[in-house]
Amino acid sequence: MLTCKEQVARSSDYLDGQLSFRERLMMRHHLMFCRNCRRFVRQMRLMQATLREMPEDAVPDVDKIAERLAAERRKDIP
């Protein structure tokens, strides 16, 4: 069985479908028994889906927006 560290290292390849049949079985076996790694893989899937939905074009004035948000955050910190 894979260790959690090995599972995390192979997670991207697993989600991208780049593992061999044997490696996929090892990943699935580990995920059946490890709640933390299942959560990690779910979070990675969510992140991939979110990134796919983001626009490819850069937002104009992104630096100004970041500065404004940082300034607002500093106001909220006592």
Distance bins in CASP14 RR format, pairs under 12 A and 6 or more apart:
PFRMAT RR
TARGET T0000
AUTHOR 0000-0000-0000
RMODE 2
METHOD distances of the structure
MODEL  1
1 7 0 0 0 0 1 0 0 0 0 0 0
1 25 0 0 0 0 0 1 0 0 0 0 0
1 26 1 0 0 1 0 0 0 0 0 0 0
1 27 0 0 0 0 0 1 0 0 0 0 0
1 28 0 0 0 0 0 1 0 0 0 0 0
1 29 1 0 0 1 0 0 0 0 0 0 0
1 30 1 0 1 0 0 0 0 0 0 0 0
1 31 0 0 0 0 0 1 0 0 0 0 0
1 32 0 0 0 0 1 0 0 0 0 0 0
1 33 1 0 0 1 0 0 0 0 0 0 0
1 34 0 0 0 0 1 0 0 0 0 0 0
1 37 0 0 0 0 0 1 0 0 0 0 0
2 8 0 0 0 0 1 0 0 0 0 0 0
2 9 0 0 0 0 1 0 0 0 0 0 0
2 10 1 0 0 1 0 0 0 0 0 0 0
2 11 0 0 0 0 0 1 0 0 0 0 0
2 14 0 0 0 0 0 1 0 0 0 0 0
2 19 0 0 0 0 0 1 0 0 0 0 0
2 22 0 0 0 0 0 1 0 0 0 0 0
2 23 0 0 0 0 1 0 0 0 0 0 0
2 24 0 0 0 0 0 1 0 0 0 0 0
2 25 0 0 0 0 0 1 0 0 0 0 0
2 26 1 0 1 0 0 0 0 0 0 0 0
2 27 1 0 0 1 0 0 0 0 0 0 0
2 28 0 0 0 0 0 1 0 0 0 0 0
2 29 1 0 0 1 0 0 0 0 0 0 0
2 30 1 0 1 0 0 0 0 0 0 0 0
2 31 0 0 0 0 1 0 0 0 0 0 0
2 32 0 0 0 0 0 1 0 0 0 0 0
2 33 0 0 0 0 0 1 0 0 0 0 0
2 34 0 0 0 0 1 0 0 0 0 0 0
2 37 0 0 0 0 1 0 0 0 0 0 0
3 9 0 0 0 0 1 0 0 0 0 0 0
3 10 0 0 0 0 0 1 0 0 0 0 0
3 26 0 0 0 0 0 1 0 0 0 0 0
3 27 0 0 0 0 0 1 0 0 0 0 0
3 30 0 0 0 0 1 0 0 0 0 0 0
3 33 0 0 0 0 0 1 0 0 0 0 0
3 34 0 0 0 0 1 0 0 0 0 0 0
3 36 0 0 0 0 0 1 0 0 0 0 0
3 37 0 0 0 0 1 0 0 0 0 0 0
4 10 0 0 0 0 0 1 0 0 0 0 0
4 11 0 0 0 0 0 1 0 0 0 0 0
4 27 0 0 0 0 0 1 0 0 0 0 0
4 30 1 0 0 1 0 0 0 0 0 0 0
4 31 0 0 0 0 0 1 0 0 0 0 0
4 33 0 0 0 0 0 1 0 0 0 0 0
4 34 1 0 0 1 0 0 0 0 0 0 0
4 35 0 0 0 0 0 1 0 0 0 0 0
4 36 1 0 0 1 0 0 0 0 0 0 0
4 37 1 0 1 0 0 0 0 0 0 0 0
4 38 0 0 0 0 0 1 0 0 0 0 0
4 39 0 0 0 0 0 1 0 0 0 0 0
4 40 0 0 0 0 1 0 0 0 0 0 0
4 41 0 0 0 0 0 1 0 0 0 0 0
5 11 0 0 0 0 0 1 0 0 0 0 0
5 30 0 0 0 0 0 1 0 0 0 0 0
5 34 0 0 0 0 0 1 0 0 0 0 0
5 36 0 0 0 0 0 1 0 0 0 0 0
5 37 0 0 0 0 0 1 0 0 0 0 0
5 40 0 0 0 0 0 1 0 0 0 0 0
6 13 0 0 0 0 0 1 0 0 0 0 0
6 14 0 0 0 0 0 1 0 0 0 0 0
6 19 0 0 0 0 0 1 0 0 0 0 0
6 23 0 0 0 0 0 1 0 0 0 0 0
6 26 0 0 0 0 1 0 0 0 0 0 0
6 27 0 0 0 0 1 0 0 0 0 0 0
6 29 0 0 0 0 0 1 0 0 0 0 0
6 30 0 0 0 0 1 0 0 0 0 0 0
6 34 0 0 0 0 0 1 0 0 0 0 0
6 37 0 0 0 0 1 0 0 0 0 0 0
7 13 0 0 0 0 0 1 0 0 0 0 0
7 14 0 0 0 0 1 0 0 0 0 0 0
7 15 0 0 0 0 0 1 0 0 0 0 0
7 19 0 0 0 0 0 1 0 0 0 0 0
7 23 0 0 0 0 0 1 0 0 0 0 0
7 24 0 0 0 0 0 1 0 0 0 0 0
7 26 0 0 0 0 1 0 0 0 0 0 0
7 27 1 0 0 1 0 0 0 0 0 0 0
7 28 0 0 0 0 0 1 0 0 0 0 0
7 29 0 0 0 0 0 1 0 0 0 0 0
7 30 1 0 1 0 0 0 0 0 0 0 0
7 31 1 0 0 1 0 0 0 0 0 0 0
7 32 0 0 0 0 0 1 0 0 0 0 0
7 33 0 0 0 0 0 1 0 0 0 0 0
7 34 1 0 0 1 0 0 0 0 0 0 0
7 36 0 0 0 0 1 0 0 0 0 0 0
7 37 1 0 1 0 0 0 0 0 0 0 0
7 38 0 0 0 0 1 0 0 0 0 0 0
7 39 0 0 0 0 0 1 0 0 0 0 0
7 40 1 0 0 1 0 0 0 0 0 0 0
7 41 0 0 0 0 1 0 0 0 0 0 0
7 44 0 0 0 0 0 1 0 0 0 0 0
8 14 0 0 0 0 0 1 0 0 0 0 0
8 15 0 0 0 0 0 1 0 0 0 0 0
8 27 0 0 0 0 0 1 0 0 0 0 0
8 30 0 0 0 0 0 1 0 0 0 0 0
8 31 0 0 0 0 0 1 0 0 0 0 0
8 34 0 0 0 0 0 1 0 0 0 0 0
8 36 0 0 0 0 1 0 0 0 0 0 0
8 37 1 0 0 1 0 0 0 0 0 0 0
8 39 0 0 0 0 0 1 0 0 0 0 0
8 40 1 0 0 1 0 0 0 0 0 0 0
8 41 0 0 0 0 1 0 0 0 0 0 0
8 43 0 0 0 0 0 1 0 0 0 0 0
8 44 0 0 0 0 1 0 0 0 0 0 0
9 19 0 0 0 0 0 1 0 0 0 0 0
9 23 0 0 0 0 0 1 0 0 0 0 0
9 27 0 0 0 0 0 1 0 0 0 0 0
9 30 0 0 0 0 0 1 0 0 0 0 0
9 37 0 0 0 0 0 1 0 0 0 0 0
9 40 0 0 0 0 0 1 0 0 0 0 0
10 16 0 0 0 0 0 1 0 0 0 0 0
10 17 0 0 0 0 0 1 0 0 0 0 0
10 18 0 0 0 0 1 0 0 0 0 0 0
10 19 1 0 0 1 0 0 0 0 0 0 0
10 20 0 0 0 0 0 1 0 0 0 0 0
10 22 0 0 0 0 0 1 0 0 0 0 0
10 23 1 0 0 1 0 0 0 0 0 0 0
10 24 0 0 0 0 1 0 0 0 0 0 0
10 26 0 0 0 0 1 0 0 0 0 0 0
10 27 1 0 0 1 0 0 0 0 0 0 0
10 28 0 0 0 0 0 1 0 0 0 0 0
10 30 0 0 0 0 1 0 0 0 0 0 0
10 31 0 0 0 0 0 1 0 0 0 0 0
10 37 0 0 0 0 0 1 0 0 0 0 0
10 40 0 0 0 0 0 1 0 0 0 0 0
10 41 0 0 0 0 0 1 0 0 0 0 0
10 44 0 0 0 0 0 1 0 0 0 0 0
11 17 0 0 0 0 0 1 0 0 0 0 0
11 18 0 0 0 0 0 1 0 0 0 0 0
11 19 0 0 0 0 0 1 0 0 0 0 0
11 23 0 0 0 0 0 1 0 0 0 0 0
11 24 0 0 0 0 0 1 0 0 0 0 0
11 27 0 0 0 0 1 0 0 0 0 0 0
11 30 0 0 0 0 0 1 0 0 0 0 0
11 31 0 0 0 0 1 0 0 0 0 0 0
11 34 0 0 0 0 0 1 0 0 0 0 0
11 37 0 0 0 0 1 0 0 0 0 0 0
11 38 0 0 0 0 0 1 0 0 0 0 0
11 39 0 0 0 0 0 1 0 0 0 0 0
11 40 1 0 0 1 0 0 0 0 0 0 0
11 41 1 0 1 0 0 0 0 0 0 0 0
11 42 0 0 0 0 0 1 0 0 0 0 0
11 43 0 0 0 0 1 0 0 0 0 0 0
11 44 1 0 1 0 0 0 0 0 0 0 0
11 45 0 0 0 0 1 0 0 0 0 0 0
11 47 0 0 0 0 0 1 0 0 0 0 0
11 48 0 0 0 0 0 1 0 0 0 0 0
12 18 0 0 0 0 1 0 0 0 0 0 0
12 19 0 0 0 0 0 1 0 0 0 0 0
12 27 0 0 0 0 0 1 0 0 0 0 0
12 40 0 0 0 0 0 1 0 0 0 0 0
12 41 0 0 0 0 0 1 0 0 0 0 0
12 44 1 0 0 1 0 0 0 0 0 0 0
12 45 0 0 0 0 0 1 0 0 0 0 0
12 47 0 0 0 0 0 1 0 0 0 0 0
12 48 0 0 0 0 1 0 0 0 0 0 0
13 19 1 0 1 0 0 0 0 0 0 0 0
13 20 0 0 0 0 1 0 0 0 0 0 0
13 23 1 0 0 1 0 0 0 0 0 0 0
13 24 0 0 0 0 1 0 0 0 0 0 0
13 26 0 0 0 0 0 1 0 0 0 0 0
13 27 0 0 0 0 1 0 0 0 0 0 0
13 41 0 0 0 0 0 1 0 0 0 0 0
13 44 0 0 0 0 0 1 0 0 0 0 0
14 20 0 0 0 0 0 1 0 0 0 0 0
14 23 1 0 0 1 0 0 0 0 0 0 0
14 24 1 0 0 1 0 0 0 0 0 0 0
14 25 0 0 0 0 0 1 0 0 0 0 0
14 26 0 0 0 0 1 0 0 0 0 0 0
14 27 1 0 1 0 0 0 0 0 0 0 0
14 28 0 0 0 0 1 0 0 0 0 0 0
14 30 0 0 0 0 0 1 0 0 0 0 0
14 31 0 0 0 0 1 0 0 0 0 0 0
14 37 0 0 0 0 0 1 0 0 0 0 0
14 40 0 0 0 0 0 1 0 0 0 0 0
14 41 1 0 0 1 0 0 0 0 0 0 0
14 44 0 0 0 0 1 0 0 0 0 0 0
14 45 0 0 0 0 0 1 0 0 0 0 0
14 48 0 0 0 0 0 1 0 0 0 0 0
15 24 0 0 0 0 0 1 0 0 0 0 0
15 27 0 0 0 0 1 0 0 0 0 0 0
15 31 0 0 0 0 0 1 0 0 0 0 0
15 40 0 0 0 0 0 1 0 0 0 0 0
15 41 1 0 0 1 0 0 0 0 0 0 0
15 42 0 0 0 0 0 1 0 0 0 0 0
15 43 0 0 0 0 0 1 0 0 0 0 0
15 44 1 0 1 0 0 0 0 0 0 0 0
15 45 1 0 0 1 0 0 0 0 0 0 0
15 46 0 0 0 0 0 1 0 0 0 0 0
15 47 0 0 0 0 1 0 0 0 0 0 0
15 48 1 0 0 1 0 0 0 0 0 0 0
15 49 0 0 0 0 0 1 0 0 0 0 0
15 51 0 0 0 0 0 1 0 0 0 0 0
16 24 0 0 0 0 0 1 0 0 0 0 0
16 44 0 0 0 0 0 1 0 0 0 0 0
16 45 0 0 0 0 0 1 0 0 0 0 0
16 48 0 0 0 0 1 0 0 0 0 0 0
17 23 0 0 0 0 1 0 0 0 0 0 0
17 24 1 0 0 1 0 0 0 0 0 0 0
17 27 0 0 0 0 0 1 0 0 0 0 0
17 48 0 0 0 0 0 1 0 0 0 0 0
18 24 0 0 0 0 1 0 0 0 0 0 0
18 27 0 0 0 0 0 1 0 0 0 0 0
19 25 0 0 0 0 1 0 0 0 0 0 0
19 26 0 0 0 0 1 0 0 0 0 0 0
19 27 1 0 0 1 0 0 0 0 0 0 0
19 28 0 0 0 0 0 1 0 0 0 0 0
20 26 0 0 0 0 1 0 0 0 0 0 0
20 27 0 0 0 0 0 1 0 0 0 0 0
21 27 0 0 0 0 0 1 0 0 0 0 0
21 28 0 0 0 0 0 1 0 0 0 0 0
22 28 0 0 0 0 0 1 0 0 0 0 0
22 29 0 0 0 0 0 1 0 0 0 0 0
23 29 0 0 0 0 0 1 0 0 0 0 0
23 30 0 0 0 0 0 1 0 0 0 0 0
24 30 0 0 0 0 0 1 0 0 0 0 0
24 31 0 0 0 0 0 1 0 0 0 0 0
25 31 0 0 0 0 0 1 0 0 0 0 0
25 32 0 0 0 0 0 1 0 0 0 0 0
26 32 0 0 0 0 0 1 0 0 0 0 0
26 33 0 0 0 0 0 1 0 0 0 0 0
26 37 0 0 0 0 0 1 0 0 0 0 0
27 33 0 0 0 0 0 1 0 0 0 0 0
27 34 0 0 0 0 0 1 0 0 0 0 0
27 37 0 0 0 0 1 0 0 0 0 0 0
27 38 0 0 0 0 0 1 0 0 0 0 0
27 40 0 0 0 0 0 1 0 0 0 0 0
27 41 0 0 0 0 1 0 0 0 0 0 0
28 34 0 0 0 0 0 1 0 0 0 0 0
28 37 0 0 0 0 0 1 0 0 0 0 0
28 38 0 0 0 0 0 1 0 0 0 0 0
28 41 0 0 0 0 0 1 0 0 0 0 0
29 37 0 0 0 0 0 1 0 0 0 0 0
30 36 0 0 0 0 0 1 0 0 0 0 0
30 37 1 0 0 1 0 0 0 0 0 0 0
30 38 0 0 0 0 1 0 0 0 0 0 0
30 40 0 0 0 0 0 1 0 0 0 0 0
30 41 0 0 0 0 1 0 0 0 0 0 0
31 37 1 0 1 0 0 0 0 0 0 0 0
31 38 1 0 1 0 0 0 0 0 0 0 0
31 39 0 0 0 0 0 1 0 0 0 0 0
31 40 0 0 0 0 1 0 0 0 0 0 0
31 41 1 0 0 1 0 0 0 0 0 0 0
31 42 0 0 0 0 1 0 0 0 0 0 0
31 44 0 0 0 0 0 1 0 0 0 0 0
31 45 0 0 0 0 0 1 0 0 0 0 0
32 38 0 0 0 0 1 0 0 0 0 0 0
32 41 0 0 0 0 0 1 0 0 0 0 0
34 40 0 0 0 0 1 0 0 0 0 0 0
34 41 0 0 0 0 1 0 0 0 0 0 0
35 41 0 0 0 0 0 1 0 0 0 0 0
35 42 0 0 0 0 0 1 0 0 0 0 0
36 42 0 0 0 0 0 1 0 0 0 0 0
36 43 0 0 0 0 0 1 0 0 0 0 0
37 43 0 0 0 0 0 1 0 0 0 0 0
37 44 0 0 0 0 0 1 0 0 0 0 0
38 44 0 0 0 0 0 1 0 0 0 0 0
38 45 0 0 0 0 0 1 0 0 0 0 0
39 45 0 0 0 0 0 1 0 0 0 0 0
39 46 0 0 0 0 0 1 0 0 0 0 0
40 46 0 0 0 0 0 1 0 0 0 0 0
40 47 0 0 0 0 0 1 0 0 0 0 0
41 47 0 0 0 0 0 1 0 0 0 0 0
41 48 0 0 0 0 0 1 0 0 0 0 0
42 48 0 0 0 0 0 1 0 0 0 0 0
42 49 0 0 0 0 0 1 0 0 0 0 0
43 49 0 0 0 0 0 1 0 0 0 0 0
43 50 0 0 0 0 0 1 0 0 0 0 0
44 50 0 0 0 0 0 1 0 0 0 0 0
44 51 0 0 0 0 0 1 0 0 0 0 0
45 51 0 0 0 0 0 1 0 0 0 0 0
45 52 0 0 0 0 0 1 0 0 0 0 0
46 52 0 0 0 0 0 1 0 0 0 0 0
46 53 0 0 0 0 0 1 0 0 0 0 0
47 53 0 0 0 0 0 1 0 0 0 0 0
47 54 0 0 0 0 0 1 0 0 0 0 0
48 54 0 0 0 0 0 1 0 0 0 0 0
55 62 0 0 0 0 0 1 0 0 0 0 0
58 65 0 0 0 0 0 1 0 0 0 0 0
59 65 1 0 0 1 0 0 0 0 0 0 0
59 66 0 0 0 0 0 1 0 0 0 0 0
61 67 0 0 0 0 1 0 0 0 0 0 0
61 68 0 0 0 0 1 0 0 0 0 0 0
62 68 0 0 0 0 0 1 0 0 0 0 0
62 69 0 0 0 0 0 1 0 0 0 0 0
63 69 0 0 0 0 0 1 0 0 0 0 0
63 70 0 0 0 0 0 1 0 0 0 0 0
64 70 0 0 0 0 0 1 0 0 0 0 0
64 71 0 0 0 0 0 1 0 0 0 0 0
65 71 0 0 0 0 0 1 0 0 0 0 0
65 72 0 0 0 0 0 1 0 0 0 0 0
66 72 0 0 0 0 0 1 0 0 0 0 0
66 73 0 0 0 0 0 1 0 0 0 0 0
67 73 0 0 0 0 0 1 0 0 0 0 0
67 74 0 0 0 0 0 1 0 0 0 0 0
68 74 0 0 0 0 0 1 0 0 0 0 0
68 75 0 0 0 0 0 1 0 0 0 0 0
69 75 0 0 0 0 0 1 0 0 0 0 0
69 76 0 0 0 0 0 1 0 0 0 0 0
70 76 0 0 0 0 0 1 0 0 0 0 0
70 77 0 0 0 0 0 1 0 0 0 0 0
71 77 0 0 0 0 0 1 0 0 0 0 0
END
